[in-house]
Amino acid sequence: MGLSETAVRRLREVNAKRIEGDPEIFLRVTVDSGGCGGFQYAFSLDTVVAEGEICFEYDGAKVVVDQVTLEYMEGSVVDFEDTLMRAGFAVASNPKASSKCGCGTSFTPLDDFS
């Protein structure tokens, strides 16, 4: 699982605004059932990594996922989009998705992850 340069830059900006001594902020990505594609992505900022979660670091920016999310997103790239319509993290590519909805927040997984 990877982060685009834009996502790394945004996470570094968020951490640069922390008050000295505050814990480092990272991006948490989860996959839940729902959405028009059957599964949906959820993004949040957090400071505590739970037991069993996997942390990836890219040039000073961190993203954390649980094992189930990793199964659905292994090989994916998370981006940060800033457009007139929205600003936020989004999945730029997911090789484990057979299709995604028009809004880009939900997807249909491949039948076989191999």
A tleap script that builds the chain and sets N, CA, C and O, in Angstrom:
source leaprc.protein.ff14SB
mol = sequence {
  NMET GLY LEU SER GLU THR ALA VAL ARG ARG
  LEU ARG GLU VAL ASN ALA LYS ARG ILE GLU
  GLY ASP PRO GLU ILE PHE LEU ARG VAL THR
  VAL ASP SER GLY GLY CYS GLY GLY PHE GLN
  TYR ALA PHE SER LEU ASP THR VAL VAL ALA
  GLU GLY GLU ILE CYS PHE GLU TYR ASP GLY
  ALA LYS VAL VAL VAL ASP GLN VAL THR LEU
  GLU TYR MET GLU GLY SER VAL VAL ASP PHE
  GLU ASP THR LEU MET ARG ALA GLY PHE ALA
  VAL ALA SER ASN PRO LYS ALA SER SER LYS
  CYS GLY CYS GLY THR SER PHE THR PRO LEU
  ASP ASP PHE CSER
}
set mol.1.N position { 0.844 -1.173 0.000 }
set mol.1.CA position { 0.000 0.000 0.000 }
set mol.1.C position { 0.885 1.230 0.000 }
set mol.1.O position { 1.862 1.296 0.747 }
set mol.2.N position { 0.554 2.200 -0.828 }
set mol.2.CA position { 1.401 3.367 -0.949 }
set mol.2.C position { 0.649 4.677 -0.824 }
set mol.2.O position { -0.581 4.716 -0.858 }
set mol.3.N position { 1.409 5.744 -0.680 }
set mol.3.CA position { 0.884 7.103 -0.651 }
set mol.3.C position { 1.482 7.876 -1.812 }
set mol.3.O position { 2.672 7.749 -2.100 }
set mol.4.N position { 0.662 8.675 -2.478 }
set mol.4.CA position { 1.171 9.539 -3.535 }
set mol.4.C position { 1.985 10.672 -2.898 }
set mol.4.O position { 1.905 10.911 -1.693 }
set mol.5.N position { 2.762 11.354 -3.724 }
set mol.5.CA position { 3.532 12.498 -3.224 }
set mol.5.C position { 2.610 13.557 -2.636 }
set mol.5.O position { 2.955 14.203 -1.646 }
set mol.6.N position { 1.435 13.739 -3.244 }
set mol.6.CA position { 0.475 14.727 -2.750 }
set mol.6.C position { -0.051 14.334 -1.374 }
set mol.6.O position { -0.198 15.195 -0.507 }
set mol.7.N position { -0.334 13.059 -1.160 }
set mol.7.CA position { -0.806 12.583 0.146 }
set mol.7.C position { 0.290 12.727 1.198 }
set mol.7.O position { 0.019 13.140 2.325 }
set mol.8.N position { 1.510 12.394 0.840 }
set mol.8.CA position { 2.639 12.556 1.767 }
set mol.8.C position { 2.777 14.021 2.158 }
set mol.8.O position { 2.926 14.339 3.338 }
set mol.9.N position { 2.730 14.900 1.186 }
set mol.9.CA position { 2.871 16.336 1.450 }
set mol.9.C position { 1.753 16.818 2.387 }
set mol.9.O position { 2.016 17.581 3.317 }
set mol.10.N position { 0.513 16.378 2.150 }
set mol.10.CA position { -0.613 16.813 2.991 }
set mol.10.C position { -0.445 16.311 4.423 }
set mol.10.O position { -0.683 17.070 5.363 }
set mol.11.N position { -0.046 15.068 4.613 }
set mol.11.CA position { 0.154 14.549 5.964 }
set mol.11.C position { 1.295 15.270 6.679 }
set mol.11.O position { 1.228 15.505 7.886 }
set mol.12.N position { 2.319 15.612 5.945 }
set mol.12.CA position { 3.427 16.362 6.548 }
set mol.12.C position { 2.966 17.762 6.955 }
set mol.12.O position { 3.398 18.280 7.985 }
set mol.13.N position { 2.083 18.381 6.148 }
set mol.13.CA position { 1.521 19.696 6.496 }
set mol.13.C position { 0.688 19.602 7.770 }
set mol.13.O position { 0.783 20.468 8.640 }
set mol.14.N position { -0.123 18.560 7.883 }
set mol.14.CA position { -0.951 18.364 9.077 }
set mol.14.C position { -0.060 18.221 10.306 }
set mol.14.O position { -0.331 18.830 11.342 }
set mol.15.N position { 0.991 17.430 10.202 }
set mol.15.CA position { 1.887 17.226 11.344 }
set mol.15.C position { 2.688 18.470 11.680 }
set mol.15.O position { 3.052 18.670 12.839 }
set mol.16.N position { 2.970 19.310 10.695 }
set mol.16.CA position { 3.721 20.543 10.947 }
set mol.16.C position { 2.916 21.525 11.803 }
set mol.16.O position { 3.491 22.414 12.430 }
set mol.17.N position { 1.590 21.369 11.831 }
set mol.17.CA position { 0.721 22.267 12.598 }
set mol.17.C position { 0.472 21.783 14.025 }
set mol.17.O position { -0.225 22.445 14.793 }
set mol.18.N position { 1.038 20.634 14.379 }
set mol.18.CA position { 0.875 20.118 15.734 }
set mol.18.C position { 1.573 21.023 16.731 }
set mol.18.O position { 2.553 21.693 16.404 }
set mol.19.N position { 1.062 21.034 17.937 }
set mol.19.CA position { 1.734 21.719 19.029 }
set mol.19.C position { 2.867 20.816 19.495 }
set mol.19.O position { 2.705 19.598 19.573 }
set mol.20.N position { 4.013 21.412 19.805 }
set mol.20.CA position { 5.162 20.625 20.225 }
set mol.20.C position { 4.781 19.703 21.385 }
set mol.20.O position { 4.151 20.128 22.353 }
set mol.21.N position { 5.170 18.451 21.269 }
set mol.21.CA position { 4.863 17.451 22.283 }
set mol.21.C position { 3.619 16.630 21.982 }
set mol.21.O position { 3.420 15.570 22.577 }
set mol.22.N position { 2.774 17.104 21.062 }
set mol.22.CA position { 1.601 16.325 20.668 }
set mol.22.C position { 2.046 15.106 19.866 }
set mol.22.O position { 3.072 15.151 19.187 }
set mol.23.N position { 1.277 14.010 19.940 }
set mol.23.CA position { 1.668 12.813 19.184 }
set mol.23.C position { 1.566 13.032 17.685 }
set mol.23.O position { 0.798 13.870 17.213 }
set mol.24.N position { 2.344 12.274 16.959 }
set mol.24.CA position { 2.330 12.348 15.499 }
set mol.24.C position { 0.982 11.890 14.954 }
set mol.24.O position { 0.384 10.940 15.459 }
set mol.25.N position { 0.518 12.572 13.927 }
set mol.25.CA position { -0.757 12.256 13.292 }
set mol.25.C position { -0.486 11.404 12.060 }
set mol.25.O position { 0.429 11.685 11.286 }
set mol.26.N position { -1.294 10.355 11.888 }
set mol.26.CA position { -1.158 9.506 10.712 }
set mol.26.C position { -2.528 9.318 10.067 }
set mol.26.O position { -3.553 9.653 10.661 }
set mol.27.N position { -2.538 8.788 8.863 }
set mol.27.CA position { -3.772 8.504 8.149 }
set mol.27.C position { -4.179 7.064 8.402 }
set mol.27.O position { -3.390 6.142 8.197 }
set mol.28.N position { -5.411 6.874 8.846 }
set mol.28.CA position { -5.968 5.535 9.010 }
set mol.28.C position { -6.907 5.290 7.835 }
set mol.28.O position { -7.785 6.105 7.552 }
set mol.29.N position { -6.718 4.161 7.150 }
set mol.29.CA position { -7.578 3.770 6.033 }
set mol.29.C position { -8.253 2.470 6.403 }
set mol.29.O position { -7.600 1.527 6.850 }
set mol.30.N position { -9.577 2.417 6.215 }
set mol.30.CA position { -10.320 1.195 6.469 }
set mol.30.C position { -11.246 0.899 5.300 }
set mol.30.O position { -11.630 1.797 4.550 }
set mol.31.N position { -11.594 -0.362 5.160 }
set mol.31.CA position { -12.582 -0.810 4.178 }
set mol.31.C position { -13.729 -1.411 4.975 }
set mol.31.O position { -13.530 -2.289 5.815 }
set mol.32.N position { -14.935 -0.921 4.696 }
set mol.32.CA position { -16.138 -1.417 5.355 }
set mol.32.C position { -17.135 -1.860 4.298 }
set mol.32.O position { -17.066 -1.419 3.151 }
set mol.33.N position { -18.067 -2.734 4.682 }
set mol.33.CA position { -19.118 -3.094 3.741 }
set mol.33.C position { -20.055 -1.901 3.599 }
set mol.33.O position { -20.286 -1.152 4.548 }
set mol.34.N position { -20.593 -1.742 2.381 }
set mol.34.CA position { -21.513 -0.642 2.113 }
set mol.34.C position { -21.162 0.070 0.827 }
set mol.34.O position { -20.273 -0.360 0.092 }
set mol.35.N position { -21.848 1.142 0.559 }
set mol.35.CA position { -21.616 1.892 -0.666 }
set mol.35.C position { -22.236 1.175 -1.855 }
set mol.35.O position { -22.655 0.023 -1.744 }
set mol.36.N position { -22.292 1.852 -2.979 }
set mol.36.CA position { -22.954 1.272 -4.157 }
set mol.36.C position { -22.131 0.155 -4.794 }
set mol.36.O position { -22.668 -0.609 -5.596 }
set mol.37.N position { -20.848 0.034 -4.462 }
set mol.37.CA position { -20.022 -1.023 -5.018 }
set mol.37.C position { -19.905 -2.247 -4.132 }
set mol.37.O position { -19.290 -3.237 -4.530 }
set mol.38.N position { -20.483 -2.203 -2.934 }
set mol.38.CA position { -20.403 -3.330 -2.019 }
set mol.38.C position { -19.456 -3.089 -0.855 }
set mol.38.O position { -19.698 -3.570 0.253 }
set mol.39.N position { -18.378 -2.345 -1.097 }
set mol.39.CA position { -17.420 -1.985 -0.052 }
set mol.39.C position { -17.086 -0.512 -0.209 }
set mol.39.O position { -17.126 0.028 -1.315 }
set mol.40.N position { -16.756 0.136 0.906 }
set mol.40.CA position { -16.406 1.552 0.841 }
set mol.40.C position { -15.143 1.839 1.641 }
set mol.40.O position { -14.837 1.169 2.627 }
set mol.41.N position { -14.418 2.860 1.181 }
set mol.41.CA position { -13.211 3.311 1.856 }
set mol.41.C position { -13.591 4.334 2.924 }
set mol.41.O position { -14.529 5.110 2.743 }
set mol.42.N position { -12.863 4.331 4.028 }
set mol.42.CA position { -13.014 5.353 5.054 }
set mol.42.C position { -11.628 5.846 5.435 }
set mol.42.O position { -10.695 5.057 5.583 }
set mol.43.N position { -11.503 7.161 5.594 }
set mol.43.CA position { -10.234 7.791 5.930 }
set mol.43.C position { -10.413 8.628 7.184 }
set mol.43.O position { -11.409 9.337 7.326 }
set mol.44.N position { -9.452 8.547 8.093 }
set mol.44.CA position { -9.479 9.387 9.282 }
set mol.44.C position { -8.045 9.668 9.720 }
set mol.44.O position { -7.113 8.936 9.386 }
set mol.45.N position { -7.903 10.739 10.469 }
set mol.45.CA position { -6.605 11.061 11.050 }
set mol.45.C position { -6.619 10.566 12.483 }
set mol.45.O position { -7.628 10.688 13.178 }
set mol.46.N position { -5.495 10.005 12.929 }
set mol.46.CA position { -5.437 9.408 14.257 }
set mol.46.C position { -4.029 9.548 14.808 }
set mol.46.O position { -3.105 9.956 14.105 }
set mol.47.N position { -3.884 9.201 16.088 }
set mol.47.CA position { -2.566 9.270 16.732 }
set mol.47.C position { -2.189 7.984 17.459 }
set mol.47.O position { -1.077 7.868 17.974 }
set mol.48.N position { -3.106 7.017 17.506 }
set mol.48.CA position { -2.857 5.780 18.251 }
set mol.48.C position { -3.011 4.587 17.312 }
set mol.48.O position { -4.055 4.406 16.687 }
set mol.49.N position { -1.960 3.781 17.222 }
set mol.49.CA position { -1.991 2.561 16.425 }
set mol.49.C position { -2.453 1.431 17.332 }
set mol.49.O position { -1.865 1.187 18.385 }
set mol.50.N position { -3.512 0.745 16.915 }
set mol.50.CA position { -4.049 -0.361 17.714 }
set mol.50.C position { -3.217 -1.623 17.492 }
set mol.50.O position { -2.527 -1.761 16.482 }
set mol.51.N position { -3.295 -2.521 18.437 }
set mol.51.CA position { -2.571 -3.786 18.327 }
set mol.51.C position { -3.030 -4.545 17.083 }
set mol.51.O position { -4.226 -4.653 16.812 }
set mol.52.N position { -2.067 -5.065 16.339 }
set mol.52.CA position { -2.371 -5.839 15.144 }
set mol.52.C position { -2.470 -5.013 13.868 }
set mol.52.O position { -2.563 -5.578 12.778 }
set mol.53.N position { -2.451 -3.686 13.983 }
set mol.53.CA position { -2.521 -2.858 12.779 }
set mol.53.C position { -1.149 -2.763 12.125 }
set mol.53.O position { -0.118 -2.933 12.776 }
set mol.54.N position { -1.158 -2.490 10.841 }
set mol.54.CA position { 0.080 -2.412 10.064 }
set mol.54.C position { 0.322 -0.955 9.708 }
set mol.54.O position { -0.579 -0.262 9.236 }
set mol.55.N position { 1.548 -0.498 9.939 }
set mol.55.CA position { 1.913 0.897 9.686 }
set mol.55.C position { 2.927 0.949 8.553 }
set mol.55.O position { 3.937 0.247 8.575 }
set mol.56.N position { 2.644 1.790 7.561 }
set mol.56.CA position { 3.560 2.040 6.455 }
set mol.56.C position { 4.030 3.480 6.560 }
set mol.56.O position { 3.242 4.372 6.870 }
set mol.57.N position { 5.326 3.712 6.301 }
set mol.57.CA position { 5.861 5.075 6.367 }
set mol.57.C position { 6.478 5.449 5.030 }
set mol.57.O position { 7.203 4.666 4.416 }
set mol.58.N position { 6.175 6.659 4.597 }
set mol.58.CA position { 6.670 7.184 3.327 }
set mol.58.C position { 7.169 8.598 3.553 }
set mol.58.O position { 6.369 9.516 3.730 }
set mol.59.N position { 8.468 8.783 3.551 }
set mol.59.CA position { 9.084 10.101 3.648 }
set mol.59.C position { 8.502 10.929 4.797 }
set mol.59.O position { 8.190 12.107 4.627 }
set mol.60.N position { 8.361 10.305 5.958 }
set mol.60.CA position { 7.882 11.016 7.135 }
set mol.60.C position { 6.375 11.024 7.314 }
set mol.60.O position { 5.889 11.571 8.304 }
set mol.61.N position { 5.622 10.443 6.401 }
set mol.61.CA position { 4.165 10.350 6.523 }
set mol.61.C position { 3.787 8.897 6.748 }
set mol.61.O position { 4.379 7.996 6.154 }
set mol.62.N position { 2.797 8.670 7.608 }
set mol.62.CA position { 2.415 7.297 7.941 }
set mol.62.C position { 0.953 7.042 7.590 }
set mol.62.O position { 0.094 7.916 7.707 }
set mol.63.N position { 0.708 5.806 7.154 }
set mol.63.CA position { -0.646 5.310 6.919 }
set mol.63.C position { -0.769 3.987 7.657 }
set mol.63.O position { 0.148 3.165 7.639 }
set mol.64.N position { -1.923 3.787 8.312 }
set mol.64.CA position { -2.153 2.594 9.112 }
set mol.64.C position { -3.408 1.890 8.604 }
set mol.64.O position { -4.419 2.529 8.310 }
set mol.65.N position { -3.324 0.557 8.507 }
set mol.65.CA position { -4.466 -0.261 8.095 }
set mol.65.C position { -4.543 -1.487 8.988 }
set mol.65.O position { -3.553 -1.888 9.600 }
set mol.66.N position { -5.728 -2.077 9.056 }
set mol.66.CA position { -5.858 -3.359 9.737 }
set mol.66.C position { -5.656 -4.468 8.702 }
set mol.66.O position { -5.571 -4.194 7.505 }
set mol.67.N position { -5.582 -5.693 9.155 }
set mol.67.CA position { -5.276 -6.817 8.264 }
set mol.67.C position { -6.356 -7.004 7.202 }
set mol.67.O position { -6.029 -7.286 6.049 }
set mol.68.N position { -7.624 -6.857 7.552 }
set mol.68.CA position { -8.710 -7.025 6.585 }
set mol.68.C position { -8.619 -5.958 5.499 }
set mol.68.O position { -8.756 -6.263 4.314 }
set mol.69.N position { -8.391 -4.721 5.893 }
set mol.69.CA position { -8.257 -3.633 4.919 }
set mol.69.C position { -7.084 -3.904 3.991 }
set mol.69.O position { -7.185 -3.684 2.784 }
set mol.70.N position { -5.983 -4.375 4.537 }
set mol.70.CA position { -4.817 -4.672 3.705 }
set mol.70.C position { -5.148 -5.723 2.652 }
set mol.70.O position { -4.673 -5.628 1.520 }
set mol.71.N position { -5.943 -6.712 3.000 }
set mol.71.CA position { -6.333 -7.736 2.024 }
set mol.71.C position { -7.071 -7.125 0.838 }
set mol.71.O position { -6.888 -7.564 -0.297 }
set mol.72.N position { -7.900 -6.120 1.089 }
set mol.72.CA position { -8.667 -5.471 0.026 }
set mol.72.C position { -7.891 -4.370 -0.693 }
set mol.72.O position { -8.285 -3.937 -1.776 }
set mol.73.N position { -6.779 -3.911 -0.087 }
set mol.73.CA position { -6.080 -2.752 -0.643 }
set mol.73.C position { -4.604 -2.957 -0.932 }
set mol.73.O position { -3.916 -2.003 -1.297 }
set mol.74.N position { -4.101 -4.171 -0.780 }
set mol.74.CA position { -2.678 -4.414 -1.037 }
set mol.74.C position { -2.341 -3.983 -2.462 }
set mol.74.O position { -3.011 -4.387 -3.413 }
set mol.75.N position { -1.313 -3.171 -2.607 }
set mol.75.CA position { -0.917 -2.653 -3.914 }
set mol.75.C position { -1.602 -1.358 -4.301 }
set mol.75.O position { -1.339 -0.819 -5.376 }
set mol.76.N position { -2.479 -0.847 -3.441 }
set mol.76.CA position { -3.216 0.390 -3.723 }
set mol.76.C position { -2.353 1.620 -3.475 }
set mol.76.O position { -1.340 1.560 -2.777 }
set mol.77.N position { -2.779 2.739 -4.063 }
set mol.77.CA position { -2.136 4.026 -3.832 }
set mol.77.C position { -3.200 5.008 -3.349 }
set mol.77.O position { -4.237 5.176 -3.992 }
set mol.78.N position { -2.937 5.655 -2.211 }
set mol.78.CA position { -3.831 6.667 -1.658 }
set mol.78.C position { -3.285 8.034 -2.042 }
set mol.78.O position { -2.087 8.297 -1.930 }
set mol.79.N position { -4.184 8.897 -2.498 }
set mol.79.CA position { -3.832 10.242 -2.952 }
set mol.79.C position { -4.570 11.261 -2.092 }
set mol.79.O position { -5.479 10.910 -1.339 }
set mol.80.N position { -4.174 12.522 -2.210 }
set mol.80.CA position { -4.936 13.621 -1.613 }
set mol.80.C position { -5.406 14.493 -2.751 }
set mol.80.O position { -4.602 15.009 -3.527 }
set mol.81.N position { -6.738 14.659 -2.849 }
set mol.81.CA position { -7.328 15.467 -3.912 }
set mol.81.C position { -7.813 16.786 -3.325 }
set mol.81.O position { -8.391 16.823 -2.239 }
set mol.82.N position { -7.572 17.856 -4.055 }
set mol.82.CA position { -8.039 19.178 -3.637 }
set mol.82.C position { -8.620 19.856 -4.869 }
set mol.82.O position { -7.905 20.498 -5.639 }
set mol.83.N position { -9.939 19.702 -5.043 }
set mol.83.CA position { -10.631 20.248 -6.209 }
set mol.83.C position { -11.731 21.197 -5.752 }
set mol.83.O position { -11.927 21.397 -4.553 }
set mol.84.N position { -12.440 21.771 -6.696 }
set mol.84.CA position { -13.564 22.638 -6.357 }
set mol.84.C position { -14.681 21.870 -5.657 }
set mol.84.O position { -15.400 22.434 -4.832 }
set mol.85.N position { -14.829 20.601 -5.977 }
set mol.85.CA position { -15.907 19.792 -5.426 }
set mol.85.C position { -15.581 19.158 -4.070 }
set mol.85.O position { -16.473 18.953 -3.245 }
set mol.86.N position { -14.299 18.850 -3.844 }
set mol.86.CA position { -13.950 18.221 -2.577 }
set mol.86.C position { -12.452 18.305 -2.318 }
set mol.86.O position { -11.646 18.474 -3.232 }
set mol.87.N position { -12.116 18.182 -1.059 }
set mol.87.CA position { -10.721 18.063 -0.654 }
set mol.87.C position { -10.655 16.918 0.337 }
set mol.87.O position { -11.388 16.899 1.326 }
set mol.88.N position { -9.780 15.969 0.072 }
set mol.88.CA position { -9.641 14.851 0.985 }
set mol.88.C position { -8.853 13.714 0.384 }
set mol.88.O position { -8.461 13.752 -0.782 }
set mol.89.N position { -8.629 12.706 1.197 }
set mol.89.CA position { -7.896 11.536 0.751 }
set mol.89.C position { -8.820 10.648 -0.069 }
set mol.89.O position { -10.021 10.575 0.189 }
set mol.90.N position { -8.248 9.978 -1.056 }
set mol.90.CA position { -9.003 9.092 -1.933 }
set mol.90.C position { -8.067 8.006 -2.447 }
set mol.90.O position { -6.849 8.187 -2.467 }
set mol.91.N position { -8.629 6.896 -2.856 }
set mol.91.CA position { -7.831 5.817 -3.433 }
set mol.91.C position { -7.649 6.112 -4.918 }
set mol.91.O position { -8.616 6.153 -5.679 }
set mol.92.N position { -6.396 6.315 -5.317 }
set mol.92.CA position { -6.093 6.623 -6.717 }
set mol.92.C position { -6.132 5.371 -7.567 }
set mol.92.O position { -6.578 5.409 -8.714 }
set mol.93.N position { -5.668 4.263 -7.014 }
set mol.93.CA position { -5.701 2.997 -7.747 }
set mol.93.C position { -5.752 1.848 -6.748 }
set mol.93.O position { -5.135 1.899 -5.684 }
set mol.94.N position { -6.504 0.808 -7.117 }
set mol.94.CA position { -6.607 -0.374 -6.273 }
set mol.94.C position { -6.647 -1.592 -7.194 }
set mol.94.O position { -7.670 -1.856 -7.826 }
set mol.95.N position { -5.538 -2.339 -7.276 }
set mol.95.CA position { -5.501 -3.508 -8.150 }
set mol.95.C position { -6.425 -4.642 -7.692 }
set mol.95.O position { -6.635 -5.598 -8.437 }
set mol.96.N position { -6.976 -4.548 -6.483 }
set mol.96.CA position { -7.869 -5.586 -5.975 }
set mol.96.C position { -9.343 -5.230 -6.192 }
set mol.96.O position { -10.229 -5.933 -5.706 }
set mol.97.N position { -9.605 -4.136 -6.923 }
set mol.97.CA position { -10.979 -3.728 -7.214 }
set mol.97.C position { -11.292 -4.027 -8.679 }
set mol.97.O position { -10.504 -3.706 -9.570 }
set mol.98.N position { -12.453 -4.646 -8.919 }
set mol.98.CA position { -12.865 -4.912 -10.302 }
set mol.98.C position { -13.580 -3.706 -10.897 }
set mol.98.O position { -13.593 -3.527 -12.114 }
set mol.99.N position { -14.182 -2.871 -10.030 }
set mol.99.CA position { -14.831 -1.643 -10.485 }
set mol.99.C position { -14.976 -0.708 -9.298 }
set mol.99.O position { -14.868 -1.122 -8.144 }
set mol.100.N position { -15.223 0.568 -9.604 }
set mol.100.CA position { -15.486 1.536 -8.541 }
set mol.100.C position { -16.676 2.391 -8.963 }
set mol.100.O position { -16.997 2.501 -10.146 }
set mol.101.N position { -17.315 2.988 -7.973 }
set mol.101.CA position { -18.491 3.793 -8.276 }
set mol.101.C position { -18.062 5.168 -8.781 }
set mol.101.O position { -16.882 5.512 -8.726 }
set mol.102.N position { -18.998 5.932 -9.260 }
set mol.102.CA position { -18.714 7.255 -9.805 }
set mol.102.C position { -18.149 8.224 -8.794 }
set mol.102.O position { -17.352 9.093 -9.148 }
set mol.103.N position { -18.551 8.089 -7.527 }
set mol.103.CA position { -18.050 9.012 -6.503 }
set mol.103.C position { -16.644 8.645 -6.048 }
set mol.103.O position { -15.956 9.464 -5.439 }
set mol.104.N position { -16.208 7.411 -6.341 }
set mol.104.CA position { -14.853 6.990 -6.001 }
set mol.104.C position { -14.665 6.532 -4.576 }
set mol.104.O position { -13.545 6.206 -4.185 }
set mol.105.N position { -15.738 6.494 -3.773 }
set mol.105.CA position { -15.580 6.072 -2.384 }
set mol.105.C position { -15.954 4.618 -2.144 }
set mol.105.O position { -15.685 4.083 -1.068 }
set mol.106.N position { -16.572 3.967 -3.131 }
set mol.106.CA position { -16.878 2.549 -2.955 }
set mol.106.C position { -16.379 1.755 -4.157 }
set mol.106.O position { -16.115 2.309 -5.224 }
set mol.107.N position { -16.258 0.445 -3.959 }
set mol.107.CA position { -15.695 -0.399 -5.010 }
set mol.107.C position { -16.235 -1.811 -4.900 }
set mol.107.O position { -16.777 -2.213 -3.871 }
set mol.108.N position { -16.075 -2.546 -5.974 }
set mol.108.CA position { -16.395 -3.965 -6.012 }
set mol.108.C position { -15.081 -4.726 -6.067 }
set mol.108.O position { -14.291 -4.518 -6.988 }
set mol.109.N position { -14.827 -5.603 -5.100 }
set mol.109.CA position { -13.547 -6.320 -5.095 }
set mol.109.C position { -13.500 -7.393 -6.173 }
set mol.109.O position { -14.536 -7.882 -6.624 }
set mol.110.N position { -12.309 -7.746 -6.571 }
set mol.110.CA position { -12.124 -8.886 -7.456 }
set mol.110.C position { -12.633 -10.143 -6.770 }
set mol.110.O position { -12.611 -10.237 -5.542 }
set mol.111.N position { -13.088 -11.103 -7.552 }
set mol.111.CA position { -13.562 -12.358 -6.960 }
set mol.111.C position { -12.422 -13.125 -6.303 }
set mol.111.O position { -12.618 -13.809 -5.298 }
set mol.112.N position { -11.230 -13.005 -6.880 }
set mol.112.CA position { -10.077 -13.762 -6.407 }
set mol.112.C position { -8.930 -12.791 -6.175 }
set mol.112.O position { -8.557 -12.056 -7.090 }
set mol.113.N position { -8.360 -12.769 -4.968 }
set mol.113.CA position { -7.275 -11.840 -4.659 }
set mol.113.C position { -5.911 -12.321 -5.116 }
set mol.113.O position { -4.920 -11.625 -4.896 }
set mol.114.N position { -5.822 -13.472 -5.738 }
set mol.114.CA position { -4.496 -13.990 -6.097 }
set mol.114.C position { -3.985 -13.339 -7.350 }
set mol.114.O position { -2.883 -13.651 -7.803 }
savepdb mol mol.pdb
quit
